[in-house]
């Protein structure tokens, strides 16, 4: 993560501390919720995501809870069982890939599923205030942002401003992938997800919770067959 991005992320976490969303600082907003936090363990949450994806792959999804009854139930708060850091790509909406209904998955999406300051702040909120026991960093096959980072590293090709801001955080993953051999694009997609997940597990905001209360996994979505594969974590 570039220095400027790290500094911005730290500033975002400082704002969270002021709002009472970090350990030891109770959140008034969270305590007012009429929706209980999930009782799932990290492993149960992951199993539920993967079961939903298996139904998606089989073209047999269960009806998602999105009706008026569910909307009324959630009007007083939320208690998602998982948080997903996904790419902004229009083909990769986590709610669809995992057959999730309203209030089940707390989703943050940015091109290249990279770790920005707002993304980090959002994840801190989902874990600390809402009680999500699982965070999945979800990369995907043929990601355009990763492809742009590969072009930048291998050919020096730059995108017009301000689009380079989505490329810069992925560059370290591409450089690491160059040492792995094989298809550089595919290896970069995987390494990018792994590096973001590793950074979250080691971050001061989350590391005390891993692995007993929180699991952070890296995963990859296949555009062709629809399957989500856990890479690590």
Phi, psi and omega in degrees: 000125180303154183304316181299323179291319178299317180297319179296322180295319178297321178296321178296319179293328175298320177296323179295321179298318178298327182277354179083034183247012176246165185308137177086355181236091186298145180265122178296319181298315182296321183290340180277351183296138176268359179257123182291153173292156181297149175261002181292147170279166176305318181293321178295322179296317178296317179299322180293318177300312184292328176294319177296322178292323178299320177293323177299315180297323182278005183056036180225053183289148174281148178301128180282146180281095181227009184282181184298324179298317179293321179298318179294322179298325184267357183300334182265002179156192182210153177214066184298147180269352180204155172240138181235128171263106184240171176279152179286353180312131186294347182267003191233031181298118184303322181302323178286315184296331183249005179061038184268146177263189179298138174077006184263324183233125177271113190246132168238132184228132176212145182307125180086007181039045181269170184262102175261169179300314178296326178295315178299317178297319180296319179293321177301319178295316183295325182275308187285317184269321186263345174083021178296126183270358184222135170237126176247126172264113191249102171273174179211156179305140176053044179291128182295322180293319177294320178300320178295322178292322176297316178297323180293316182290318187272333185232354182075015182285125180253141172277159176297149172295146002266018186291341178297340179296335177274344181273317187308314182294342184268343184305316179301325179293320178295317180297322177292322181293332179299334182274353185268340184078175181080194182292118187295321181298310181295318179296326180291320176302313182292315182293325178298314178296318180297316183294320179294316180296318179298318179299323178291316180300327184268353182288143183303331182292332188242335193298330179291340181271342184269133002257001189293319184247348184214137174238133178241117184239151171258141182215165181226132179259132179266117182295331185281313183253354175083003185274139173259126180244128177284128182268320179194167178098000000 
